């Protein structure tokens, strides 16, 4: 599921996570809900895929969510 073997690589967690990183870079800090709304509006991502992507970004230490629910990239 991270990288798919079929003809739709744009449905993978890896691809959607890159789009989420792109969104965070544009505005620096987002709260978790407004980030989802922006990503859903632009790329039609499901809530399930969005949560998988955030989990993966957290696991690889690319993004962090603070106590206030703001998502930011790790430096």
N, CA, C and O of each residue as an XYZ file, in Angstrom:
300
protein
N       0.816     -1.197      0.000
C       0.000      0.000      0.000
C       0.855      1.255      0.000
O       0.426      2.303     -0.484
N       2.053      1.156      0.536
C       2.940      2.313      0.508
C       3.290      2.661     -0.930
O       3.153      3.809     -1.351
N       3.740      1.670     -1.674
C       3.961      1.809     -3.114
C       3.205      0.687     -3.810
O       3.413     -0.492     -3.522
N       2.336      1.064     -4.719
C       1.512      0.077     -5.393
C       2.218     -0.477     -6.627
O       3.045      0.202     -7.235
N       1.892     -1.698     -6.987
C       2.481     -2.331     -8.152
C       1.614     -2.207     -9.395
O       2.023     -2.640    -10.473
N       0.442     -1.632     -9.271
C      -0.438     -1.550    -10.430
C      -0.215     -0.250    -11.207
O       0.791      0.434    -11.013
N      -1.148      0.077    -12.073
C      -0.972      1.227    -12.951
C      -1.422      2.554    -12.338
O      -1.456      3.562    -13.043
N      -1.761      2.587    -11.074
C      -2.188      3.830    -10.440
C      -1.288      4.177     -9.256
O      -1.711      4.053     -8.107
N      -0.073      4.603     -9.515
C       0.811      4.956     -8.404
C       0.349      6.198     -7.651
O       0.781      6.439     -6.524
N      -0.530      6.986     -8.271
C      -1.027      8.185     -7.606
C      -2.042      7.877     -6.512
O      -2.565      8.803     -5.892
N      -2.331      6.614     -6.259
C      -3.224      6.214     -5.183
C      -2.450      5.705     -3.971
O      -3.055      5.160     -3.048
N      -1.145      5.866     -3.951
C      -0.317      5.316     -2.882
C      -0.131      6.319     -1.744
O      -0.287      7.525     -1.932
N       0.197      5.811     -0.587
C       0.486      6.646      0.575
C       1.697      7.534      0.289
O       1.726      8.703      0.671
N       2.671      6.978     -0.372
C       3.895      7.711     -0.715
C       3.566      8.962     -1.530
O       4.092     10.040     -1.253
N       2.704      8.821     -2.525
C       2.324      9.937     -3.389
C       1.528     10.982     -2.610
O       1.845     12.171     -2.664
N       0.504     10.547     -1.891
C      -0.325     11.492     -1.144
C       0.464     12.184     -0.034
O       0.225     13.357      0.252
N       1.388     11.482      0.585
C       2.220     12.103      1.618
C       3.062     13.220      1.022
O       3.292     14.238      1.674
N       3.523     13.039     -0.205
C       4.302     14.102     -0.852
C       3.432     15.330     -1.099
O       3.917     16.457     -1.006
N       2.159     15.129     -1.410
C       1.244     16.247     -1.599
C       0.977     16.965     -0.276
O       0.855     18.190     -0.244
N       0.888     16.210      0.802
C       0.689     16.811      2.125
C       1.916     17.634      2.513
O       1.780     18.732      3.051
N       3.096     17.116      2.246
C       4.324     17.868      2.522
C       4.337     19.167      1.728
O       4.714     20.217      2.248
N       3.927     19.090      0.478
C       3.865     20.279     -0.384
C       2.932     21.325      0.217
O       3.262     22.510      0.231
N       1.775     20.901      0.712
C       0.820     21.822      1.330
C       1.396     22.460      2.589
O       1.249     23.664      2.800
N       2.047     21.665      3.417
C       2.611     22.195      4.665
C       3.708     23.214      4.357
O       3.822     24.228      5.045
N       4.511     22.952      3.332
C       5.585     23.877      2.954
C       5.034     25.220      2.494
O       5.670     26.252      2.707
N       3.876     25.222      1.877
C       3.288     26.460      1.381
C       2.861     27.390      2.505
O       2.964     28.608      2.361
N       2.384     26.848      3.620
C       1.857     27.690      4.702
C       2.621     27.543      6.019
O       2.310     28.251      6.977
N       3.585     26.669      6.097
C       4.369     26.395      7.304
C       3.594     25.553      8.316
O       3.863     24.358      8.439
N       2.652     26.133      9.037
C       1.902     25.374     10.049
C       0.417     25.377      9.716
O      -0.161     26.411      9.382
N      -0.173     24.224      9.812
C      -1.600     24.022      9.602
C      -2.146     23.306     10.818
O      -1.456     22.497     11.438
N      -3.401     23.610     11.160
C      -4.020     22.707     12.129
C      -4.495     21.493     11.338
O      -4.723     21.579     10.131
N      -4.639     20.392     12.009
C      -4.865     19.099     11.366
C      -6.145     19.080     10.524
O      -6.193     18.412      9.491
N      -7.167     19.795     10.950
C      -8.448     19.803     10.222
C      -8.367     20.676      8.970
O      -8.820     20.262      7.903
N      -7.805     21.861      9.083
C      -7.717     22.727      7.895
C      -6.759     22.155      6.857
O      -6.965     22.349      5.659
N      -5.720     21.456      7.294
C      -4.832     20.784      6.350
C      -5.604     19.728      5.572
O      -5.468     19.627      4.353
N      -6.413     18.942      6.276
C      -7.225     17.923      5.593
C      -8.185     18.566      4.601
O      -8.330     18.079      3.479
N      -8.842     19.650      4.998
C      -9.793     20.315      4.102
C      -9.107     20.804      2.833
O      -9.647     20.650      1.737
N      -7.925     21.391      2.970
C      -7.201     21.884      1.794
C      -6.743     20.747      0.896
O      -6.878     20.826     -0.325
N      -6.203     19.689      1.492
C      -5.724     18.556      0.701
C      -6.897     17.849      0.027
O      -6.792     17.446     -1.131
N      -8.000     17.696      0.734
C      -9.183     17.042      0.159
C      -9.736     17.850     -1.006
O     -10.114     17.290     -2.036
N      -9.780     19.160     -0.842
C     -10.307     20.033     -1.886
C      -9.440     19.978     -3.154
O      -9.966     19.932     -4.266
N      -8.131     19.983     -2.983
C      -7.222     20.004     -4.128
C      -7.016     18.635     -4.762
O      -6.956     18.522     -5.987
N      -6.905     17.583     -3.932
C      -6.472     16.282     -4.438
C      -7.478     15.153     -4.215
O      -7.211     14.012     -4.593
N      -8.629     15.449     -3.608
C      -9.697     14.456     -3.400
C      -9.195     13.228     -2.630
O      -9.401     12.092     -3.056
N      -8.550     13.467     -1.518
C      -8.016     12.395     -0.678
C      -9.062     12.012      0.370
O      -9.782     12.872      0.876
N      -9.141     10.748      0.687
C     -10.085     10.297      1.719
C      -9.487     10.539      3.107
O      -8.275     10.697      3.254
N     -10.341     10.565      4.105
C      -9.883     10.744      5.477
C      -8.994      9.587      5.916
O      -8.015      9.789      6.634
N      -9.331      8.389      5.488
C      -8.536      7.205      5.829
C      -7.123      7.321      5.252
O      -6.143      7.072      5.955
N      -7.015      7.695      3.983
C      -5.708      7.845      3.350
C      -4.925      8.997      3.995
O      -3.712      8.901      4.182
N      -5.620     10.072      4.329
C      -4.993     11.214      4.984
C      -4.374     10.792      6.325
O      -3.246     11.171      6.640
N      -5.114     10.015      7.100
C      -4.584      9.577      8.397
C      -3.411      8.611      8.226
O      -2.454      8.663      8.999
N      -3.473      7.731      7.223
C      -2.332      6.849      6.935
C      -1.091      7.664      6.573
O       0.016      7.365      7.020
N      -1.292      8.684      5.769
C      -0.166      9.530      5.348
C       0.449     10.270      6.529
O       1.672     10.333      6.655
N      -0.392     10.828      7.391
C       0.136     11.525      8.571
C       0.877     10.562      9.485
O       1.926     10.906     10.030
N       0.344      9.367      9.657
C       1.032      8.356     10.457
C       2.400      8.030      9.869
O       3.394      7.952     10.591
N       2.439      7.842      8.566
C       3.693      7.503      7.899
C       4.697      8.652      8.006
O       5.880      8.421      8.259
N       4.228      9.891      7.814
C       5.122     11.050      7.924
C       5.659     11.184      9.348
O       6.808     11.580      9.544
N       4.837     10.856     10.335
C       5.289     10.886     11.718
C       6.318      9.787     11.975
O       7.326     10.025     12.641
N       6.074      8.600     11.459
C       6.988      7.474     11.678
C       8.371      7.696     11.064
O       9.381      7.274     11.627
N       8.409      8.354      9.918
C       9.710      8.612      9.293
C      10.304      9.939      9.753
O      11.320     10.391      9.224
N       9.663     10.558     10.743
C      10.101     11.809     11.350
C      10.188     12.947     10.344
O      11.121     13.749     10.372
N       9.194     13.005      9.450
C       9.120     14.087      8.471
C       8.149     15.181      8.927
O       8.288     16.344      8.549
N       7.168     14.793      9.742
C       6.174     15.755     10.224
C       5.854     15.446     11.682
O       6.037     14.330     12.169
N       5.371     16.476     12.350
C       4.992     16.320     13.761
C       3.694     17.086     14.001
O       3.431     18.106     13.364
N       2.896     16.579     14.922
C       1.669     17.246     15.333
C       1.836     17.626     16.796
O       2.066     16.763     17.645
N       1.721     18.925     17.094
C       1.928     19.371     18.473
C       0.652     19.248     19.300
O      -0.365     18.753     18.816
N       0.713     19.702     20.549
C      -0.426     19.589     21.472
C      -1.645     20.362     20.995
O      -2.774     20.005     21.330
N      -1.428     21.423     20.212
C      -2.524     22.244     19.722
C      -3.137     21.709     18.432
O      -4.077     22.301     17.901
N      -2.617     20.599     17.926
C      -3.132     20.002     16.707
C      -2.553     20.614     15.438
O      -3.108     20.429     14.355
N      -1.447     21.339     15.558
C      -0.813     21.920     14.381
C       0.199     20.950     13.801
O       1.001     20.355     14.519
N       0.143     20.807     12.492
C       1.051     19.927     11.771
C       2.169     20.775     11.187
O       1.914     21.785     10.532
N       3.405     20.362     11.426
C       4.562     21.054     10.869
C       5.608     20.046     10.460
O       5.625     18.915     10.947
N       6.480     20.461      9.561
C       7.557     19.594      9.093
C       8.703     19.623     10.089
O       8.980     20.653     10.704
N       9.355     18.505     10.240
C      10.544     18.416     11.084
C      11.727     18.966     10.300
O      11.806     18.827      9.079
N      12.629     19.583     11.018
C      13.826     20.115     10.340
C      15.036     19.292     10.625
O      16.123     19.601     10.135
